[in-house]
Amino acid sequence: MTDLLQQLHQWDAFVLNAGEAVHWSPLTVVFLIASAWWVKGPLFVLIGACGDVRARRQFPVTASAAAVSALTAGIVSMALKEAFDRPRPGNSGIGAEPLVATPADPSFPSGHTLTAFAAAAVVSSFHPRLRWPLFGLAAIVGLSRIYLGVHFWLDVLAGAAAGVMVGLAAAWIVRKAEWRIRAIIRARSLARNR
């Protein structure tokens, strides 16, 4: 197991150094925007709300599920960060100085990535036509964390995987609840018509 951890550590250093080689001012601006707090969750919730309006839903199911998924992702991220307590790149002696202020919390997994992928998974479950743009945006959020020097590549991969699991679980729960509510409404309607 230690050989695997050593190889992962070497890959972390390689990716961070490669990322420093491609620092370019316009790209930095794009990644700074992608790393903003309102992109990782609220933007996905807004997209879900627009989908709810377009689908003429009386209750904003997609937006609500995306919001709950993003909040759940935040809780999962905090729990995993506490469990693993991995130092950030700037604090671990790997990589150069980050391009933004380094958050005080541990590095693994990337909370931005976990939240973005969770919200993307939920919204794309209800609006499959948006799947690739949503996951593309979530991937850009994750890449921004590596580019800016505040996360390792493994933090981002783990955040993406955990985020998809959280998002799909939230979508499944919401669909199940939606199905039960419809069944209850149908049963009440049939009982009134008798």
WOCOR-V211477 format. One record per backbone hydrogen bond with DSSP energy under -1.0 kcal/mol. NH is the residue of the N-H (numbers start at 1). CO is the residue of the C=O. If there is no record, write none. Layout:
# WOCOR-V211477
nh->NH co->CO
nh->NH co->CO
This chain:
# WOCOR-V211477
nh->5 co->1
nh->6 co->2
nh->7 co->3
nh->8 co->4
nh->9 co->5
nh->10 co->6
nh->11 co->7
nh->12 co->8
nh->13 co->9
nh->14 co->10
nh->15 co->11
nh->16 co->12
nh->17 co->13
nh->18 co->14
nh->19 co->15
nh->20 co->16
nh->21 co->17
nh->23 co->20
nh->28 co->24
nh->29 co->25
nh->30 co->26
nh->31 co->27
nh->32 co->28
nh->33 co->29
nh->34 co->30
nh->35 co->31
nh->36 co->33
nh->39 co->36
nh->40 co->36
nh->43 co->38
nh->45 co->41
nh->46 co->42
nh->47 co->43
nh->48 co->44
nh->49 co->45
nh->50 co->46
nh->51 co->47
nh->52 co->48
nh->53 co->49
nh->54 co->50
nh->55 co->51
nh->56 co->53
nh->57 co->52
nh->61 co->59
nh->64 co->60
nh->65 co->61
nh->66 co->62
nh->67 co->63
nh->68 co->64
nh->69 co->65
nh->70 co->66
nh->71 co->67
nh->72 co->68
nh->73 co->69
nh->74 co->70
nh->75 co->71
nh->76 co->72
nh->77 co->73
nh->78 co->74
nh->79 co->75
nh->80 co->76
nh->81 co->77
nh->82 co->78
nh->83 co->79
nh->84 co->80
nh->85 co->81
nh->94 co->89
nh->99 co->148
nh->107 co->86
nh->110 co->155
nh->114 co->110
nh->115 co->111
nh->116 co->112
nh->117 co->113
nh->118 co->114
nh->119 co->115
nh->120 co->116
nh->121 co->117
nh->122 co->118
nh->123 co->119
nh->124 co->120
nh->125 co->121
nh->126 co->122
nh->127 co->123
nh->130 co->127
nh->131 co->128
nh->134 co->130
nh->135 co->131
nh->136 co->132
nh->137 co->133
nh->138 co->134
nh->139 co->135
nh->140 co->136
nh->141 co->137
nh->142 co->138
nh->143 co->139
nh->144 co->140
nh->145 co->141
nh->146 co->142
nh->147 co->143
nh->148 co->144
nh->149 co->146
nh->150 co->145
nh->151 co->145
nh->156 co->152
nh->157 co->153
nh->158 co->154
nh->159 co->155
nh->160 co->156
nh->161 co->157
nh->162 co->158
nh->163 co->159
nh->164 co->160
nh->165 co->161
nh->166 co->162
nh->167 co->163
nh->168 co->164
nh->169 co->165
nh->170 co->166
nh->171 co->167
nh->172 co->168
nh->173 co->169
nh->174 co->170
nh->175 co->171
nh->176 co->172
nh->177 co->173
nh->178 co->174
nh->179 co->175
nh->180 co->176
nh->181 co->177
nh->182 co->178
nh->183 co->179
nh->184 co->180
nh->185 co->181
nh->186 co->182
nh->187 co->183
nh->188 co->184
nh->189 co->185
nh->190 co->186
nh->191 co->187
nh->192 co->188
nh->193 co->189
